[in-house]
Amino acid sequence: MPSMTTSRVSRWDQHGREHTVQVSKSGMQRVLVCGTCGWRRTAQFLPWLKAEEHLAGEHQATVDPSEG
């Protein structure tokens, strides 16, 4: 059985709310799940970029909490 690893992409919107997409990896497949709206998507390549695009497009969350 392949091991499961999880990471996350977090961004804040202009109101200071945090939005997070969990990126779970099992083998070559990655599953993205938005904690705010429940959006789900599978991705084999560039899952973190797809997560950032979702957060920016759907939630206007573009501020990276790890910066500054």
N, C-alpha and C positions, 0 to 999 in steps of 0.2 A: 504494500500500500504506500503511495507517495506521501511524503510529509507535506503538511500544510503550513505556509507562512503567511503572515498578514502584516501589511503596512498601511499607512494612511496618508492622504493629502488633505491638508487643512488650509482654508483661506477665510478671511474675515470680509464681511460686506461693509458698506459705508455707514451702517448703523452700529457697527461693533459686534455683530453676531458672528459666531464661528460656524462654518459649514465644513463638514468632513465627508470624504469619500474613502471607504475602506477598500484596499486592494488585497485580495486573497489569491495566493498562488498555490496551485497544486499541479506539479509536473510542468508542462508547457502552457497550460491554460491559466488565465487570470480572470477573476470575477471582480467587477467594480460595483459597489453598492453605496448609494448616497444616504447618509444618515438623516438628512433633512426631508427629502421627498420620496425616498424609496426607489429611485431610479436604479436600474440594474443593467449591466452590459458585460459581455465577455470580450476579452481582448487578448491577443497573443503578442502584439507588439505595441510599445509605447503606452502602457496603461496609465502611467502617471500624467502624461500629456493629455490623454482623453479625460482623465479626472479633472485636471485643471480647466480644460475647455468647458466641461459641464458646469463646474462651479462658477466660472465667469459668465457663461451664457444664461443659465437658468436662475442663478441666485445673485448675480452681480457681485460675487465674492472674489476679489482680486488681490487683497492685501495678504502677503505671506507673513504669518506670525513669526517665522524664524529669521526674518530680516529686521535689522534695527533693534 
